[in-house]
């Protein structure tokens, strides 16, 4: 007996939710007037409008060669060099790593023995490039000056 009462109550709640949903849908429809914009037109200035363009109006002429589709080529700009000069602040040959200092910024960079093509000692003058390592910037392509 209690089970059928619960079924009736659940059905009443379900019917009420359906009615509420339909009422919200009708309210939304009345809110915007029931008319949805299906098409948008672009005027000669590139603005979107709901009204179609006037076919009797004379269109503006433009030179299509003046439109830049891609990035313009770079002119005679100086090339940026990524090669830095510096010296070896510390290097542990047993563990195979050390640190190089950039002469310009006095910034220190980690260097591993895999990036070296020669034996390095402390205070050796070197050139190197900056690469990305797992814990930050590292010196790569290291060579002696």
N, C-alpha and C positions, 0 to 999 in steps of 0.2 A: 504494500500500500504506500509506504514512504517512497519507494523507488519511482512510482508513477508520478507522485507529486513533484519530485526532483526533476523528472523529465519535462513536466509541464512548465516548471519554472525556468529551466534551461532554454526551452523553446521560446518562451516569452522574452527572455533576455536576447536571444538570437534575433527574433523579429524586431525588437526595439533597436538593436545595433544596425540592422538593415535599413530601417526607416530613418535613423539618424544619418547614416551614410548617404542615402538618397537626398535627404534634406540639405546636407552640406554640399553635395554635387550641384543641386539646383541653385543654391545660394551663390556658388562660384560662377555658374553659368549666367545668372542675372547680374552679377557684379561687373563682368566685362561686356555686358550687353549681348552675350550669346554669339557674338561675331568674332571669329579669329582671323588674324591677318594671314592670308595664304601666300601672298607674293610681296616682295619688296623690290623697289626699283632704285637704280642709282642715277642721280642727276649728273650734270657735266662737271660738278665740283667734287664728285666722289661721295656725296652724302646719300644715305639711304632714306627713301620716302615711300609712302603708301600709294601715291598717285603715279600713274604711268606718265612717261615723258610725252611732251607735245610734239607730234610728228611734223607739224608745220614750222616749228622753230628751227632756225638755222643752227647747225652744230658748229662748235669751235674747231678750228683747224690747229693741229700741233705737229711738231717735227718728232717722229718716232725715234730718230737717231739720238735725241737728247735724253732719252730714258736710259738710266743706268740699271741694268739687270743684275750685274754682279759687282763685286768689289773692284774698285779701280786699281790698276797696277801701280805698284810703288815705283816712284821715280828714283832720282839719284840721292837716296838716303844712305847715310853711313850704316854699315853693317855692324850689328852688335856682336861683340866677341864674347863667347861664353868661357873662354880659356882664362883662368886666373893664375896669377903668379904668387908664390909664397915660399914658406920654408917649413921644414919638419920640426915640430915642437917636441914630439915624443914618438918613439917607435919601439915596440917590444918584439924582437925577432923570434923569440920562443913562442909567443902567442900569436904573432902574425897580424898585429894591428897597431895603429898609432893615430896621431892627430897632426893635421897640417893647418897652418895659419895663413890666411889670405893677407897679402901686403896692403891692399887698399882698405879693407874694412876691419882688419884685425880679428876677423871671425875665425873660429876654430872648426875644422871639419874632420870627421872620422874617416880613416882610410884603412882598408883591409889589404892583406898581402896579395889577394887575387887581383887587385886593381894595379899592381906594380909589375913592371917588366924589368926591374933591376933591384939591387940591394940598396936600401935607404938607411941613412943614419941621421941622428939629430943634427939640426942646423943645415941640412942639405937644401939648396935652392931648387924648387920644383915648379912645374906648371901642371895644372889639373883642371878638370871640369867638375861641375856639381851635378850629382845624380840624386835619385830618391832611394832611400833605404827604408828598412822596416821601422826604424825609430827616428827618422828625420833625414836631413840632407847628408850626403856622403861624398867624398872625393873619389872621382873615377878618372880613368885615362891619365894616370899620373906619369910624368916624365921629368928627367933631370934637365936643368938649364945649363 
